[in-house]
Amino acid sequence: MPKHTVTGAGNHSSQPRFYNQKTLWTKPFIFAIITVLILSITSLLTGVYDIYGQEDGLRMFFTTRVPRTAALLLTGAAMAMAGLVMQLITQNRFVEPTTTGTIEWAGLGLLLVYLIIPSPTLGVRMIGAIVFSFVGTMIFFLFLRQVTLRSSLIVPIIGLMLGAVVSAFSTFVGLLFQMTQNIQNWFIGSFTAVQIGRYEYLWFIVIISILIFICADRLTLAGLGEDIATSLGVNYNKIVLIGTALISIAVGIVAAVIGYLPFLGLIVPNLVSMFRGDDLRSNLPWVAVIGMGTITACDIISRTIIKPFEVPVSLILGTVGAVVFITILLRQRRPRRAR
């Protein structure tokens, strides 16, 4: 974790704002949950296969539609929360698994698993992705510790450069051993293949969410910087290590089961933070719910935009995420008005 204090990182005040005193079950939060429920029902009813007119329609509904919707909700929560934790640890609004190279390291782990084991199980692929996600994220944090940065934009640029190097190495290895198809399938980032027996590992995300919530206060303190966190009695290095491990597990599971999903961890935490400040514990339910809604909406668009064909959800997420990323950059460049 970097020792520097990033200026212009997008904080909305010089002091962190805490919202523990606010009740979670407010009207806006209830409205957000209702919206996610509506999107979930829409997802269950969206698809090319006629579940009403076919004899095996009910079986197909529970074999494909229900697992896909559950995978969407779990994946959305996982990637959004991973982005939130990573932004707190690095004290930077532009950081998430896509802009730090974490997801590229997970892809490298998957590729190496295929090289070592010709037909690996989903569990083995998941372990490889988790291990390399952790290693890659720690390399990114250790690199930031060694440099002093004055601009918040430099951090994601470094992460994107590291990710590009890892991605290029993965492509080289794939070409060398004729495994480019595995890399291409991973980069698609689609929920098309999700069905019973191929998504159950995503339920581990529920455990990850609980652990993040338990560590929420300490992760929030870690986001204040090493000196402040240590003065408040927090073992800074330990909590950063725990946060990195939780991020790596979440990203590794998603990478192994679904594939490459860009910018979700950037979009959702920034939207929530704009309205609610930087307290992880109070923001976590919001981030999880909005993450679910965002990816479900993108998946519905991907299934209907050129129906009966399906666009990879990563394409929709990448487009939306790029627009949000540029918008945040432009907001940072605007001169701040006197408060």
N, C-alpha and C positions, 0 to 999 in steps of 0.2 A: 504493500500500500504506500502511495506516495506521501512523503513528509511535507510536500509543499502545500500552500493554501492557494487554491485556484481562484483567480479573480474573474468576475463576469460569468460565473457558472450558472447563473439563472436563478439564484436564490431571490426570494421576493422581499426579504428584509435582512438586516444585518444580524438579527437574532432569530434562532429557530422558533417556530410557532407550534405549540402543542394544543391538541384538541381533545384530550382525554375527557374533559369536562362535558363535551357535547355528546348527546345521545346518538347512538348508531342508527337506531330505527327512526330516522327522520323521513319526511315525505319524499325528498329527492332520492334517498336510498331505496325506499320501497318502490318508487317509480322505476328505478334502474333494475331492480329484481324482476318486476313485472315485465319490463321490456325484454330482459334476457329470457324469461319464460315464453313470451310470445315468439321470439326468434327461435327458441328451441323447438317449439311446436311446428313452426314453419319449416325448420330443418327436417323434422320427422316426416313431414308431408311433401317434401320436395325430392324429386328424383324421376328418372326416366322410366324405371320399372313400374308397371301398373299393379300396385299392391291391392287394389280393389277388384280388378277384373280377372285376376289369375287365382288358380286354386291354391297355390303355395304363397299367396300374397302375405298372409299373416306370418308365415315362417320367415320370409325374406325381410319383413319389417323388423323382426327381432334379431335377425342375423346380421343385417347391414345397417338399417336406418338408426336403430337404437344405439348400437356401438359407435357409429359415426358421430352422432350428436353428443354422446358422453365423452368421446375423445376430443371433440371440439371444445367442450366446456373445460375439461381438465387441462388441455394444452394451452388454452387462452389464459387460464389462471396461472399456470406454471411459468410461461414466458413473461407475462406481465410482472409477476412477483420477482422473478429473477432480475429483470431490468431495474425494478425499484431498489432491491438490495444492492445491486451493483452501483447504482447511482449514488446511494448513500455512502458506500465504502470509498468510492473515488471522489466524492464531493463534486460530481460533474453531471450536468443534465443531459449530456450527449452520449453517455455511456450505456451500453446494453450488450447482450451476448453477440449481436451482429457487428457492433462497432469496436469490439475488443479482440476479435479473432477467436472467441470461445467456441462458436458454432463451427468454425473451420477446423479447429483442433478436434472437435467431436467427429467431424467427417473423416479426418486423418485416422483417428482411432478405429472407426468402422472399417476403413480400407485395410488397415494393417491386420485387423481381425480376420478379414476375408483371405488375406495372404497366408496367415498362419493356419487357419482352419477353413478348409474348402467350403463346407456347408455349415456355418455356425448357426446356432439357435438364436432366437430373438434375445434371450437373456444374456448370452455371451456377447452379442453385438452391443447390447446396452452397457455391459460392464466396460467394454473397450471404449465406448464413447464417453462414459463418465470419467474414467481414469484420465483420458487425454484432455477432456474439458477442464479438469482440475489442474493438470500440469500446465496447460496453455494459459489459463487464467492467472495462475501463480507467476508464470513467467512475465505476463503483462504487468502485474502489480509490482514485481521485483524490479522490472525495468523502470517503472515510474518512480520508484523509491530513489533511484540513482540520479534522477535529473530534476532540475528546478524549472517548472513551467509557469509562465505568466498569463497564458491565454487558455481558456477552457476548450478552445477549438483544437488545440494541439493534441489533446488526449485522445479523442476519437480518431484523429488522423493517424496517430501512431498505431492505434488498434487496427484500423483498416489496413495499414501497410503490413503489419504483422500477419493479419488474416490473409492478405493477398499472397504473401510469401508462402504461408502454410498451404493455401489452396493451390498455388503453382506446384509445390512439391507433391501434393496429393495427385494432381493431374499427371505429373511426370511419372510417378510410381504406377499410376493406373495405366498409362500408355506402355510403360516398360513391361508390365506383367499382363497386359491385355485385359484390364479390368475397368476400362472406362465406362462400361455400362452401369456398374455399381455406383460410380461417382455421379453419373447423369441421373440415375434414379433417385439418389439422395438429394440432389439439388432441385428436384421437381417440387418437393414439399407439398404433397397432396394427401387428402384423406380418402382417396378412391379405394385403396386396398384395405381400409379399416373394416374389420368384421370380427365376429366372435372368435377368440383364440389368437387375435393379432393386436389387441390393444390393452389387455388387462394390466400390463405393467404400468400403464398411466395412472392407475389408482394409487400407486405409491406417492403421487403428487399430493394427495390428501395428507399423508404423513409429513411431507416436506412443508406443507402450508402450516400445519400445527407447530412444527419446530421453529419455523420463521416467526410465528406469532409469539411463541415462548421467548425467543431471543430478541423480540422487537425493540424493547427499551434499550438493550445494550447495543444493538445495531444502530439505533438512532444516535446514541452517544458517540459511537465510533465515527458516525458521519460528521461530527463536530471537529474531528481532527485528533491526531495522536496525543498532543499535549493536553488538551481539554479532557479527553476521555480518560487519560491516565490520572489526571488530577482528581477526577470524580470516582476513582477506584475501579475502573474497568481495565481488564487485561486486554489491551488494544490488539496485540498480535494474535491472541487466542480468538477473539471475537471475529477478526478479519478472516482467520483460517476457517472458523465455523461457517461464516457467511459464504466464503468461497466454495466450501464443500457442498453447502445446500444449493448454491447456484449450479455447480457442476452436475449434481445428481439430477436436478430438474432439466437442465439443458441436454444432458446425456440421454435421459429417457425419451425426451421429445425427439431428439435427433435420430435415435435408433428406431422409433416406432413410426414417426411421421416424416422427418426429413428437415430440410432447410426452411425456416420460417423467419423472414427478416423483419426488423423494425417494430415488432409488437411490443417488446420491452422498452422501446423508446417512446412510442405514441402514448400508451396508457398512463405510465407514471407521471409524465409531464402534464397531461391533461388534469389528472387528479391533484397534482401539486400546485397547479395554478390557482385552484379554488380552496385547497385545504391545508396548504403548508407542507411541512416535511416530517411530521411525526409518523413513523412507520406503523405503530400499533393501530392508530385510528384510521390510517389510509389503507391498510392491508385489505380489509373487506371490500372497499371501493375499487381498489386496483384489480382484485380477483374478479369481481362482478363485471366491471367494464372490459377487462381482458376477455372474459367469456363472450360478452356481447359483440365485441369488435371482431373476433375471429369467426364467430358464427355468422355474422352479417356478411363478412368477406367470403365465407364458404358458400352461402346462399347465392351471392352474386356470381361466384365462379361456376355454379351449377346451372344458372339460368341465363347468363349473358349470351351464350351461343348454343343454347339447348337445341338438340339433345347431346351435344358434346360438352366437355367440362374443361374449364381453364384451371390450371394449378392455382391453389389458393395463395401460394407464395408470390405469384405475379400480382394479384390484387393487393396483398399486404405490402409488397415492395413499392407499388405505385402510391398507395395511401401514405405509407411511411415516409417515402421520399418527399411528398408534399409537406407533411408535418415537420420533417427535419429542416427543410428549407425555410418554412415559416418561423420555426424557433430561431434559426440563424438570423433571419431578418429582424426578429424582435430584439435579439441581443445587440444588433448594430444600431438600433434607434437610440438616440440620446435620452437618458432617463430624465423625466421631469422632476423638479424639486418636490419632495414630499412634505 
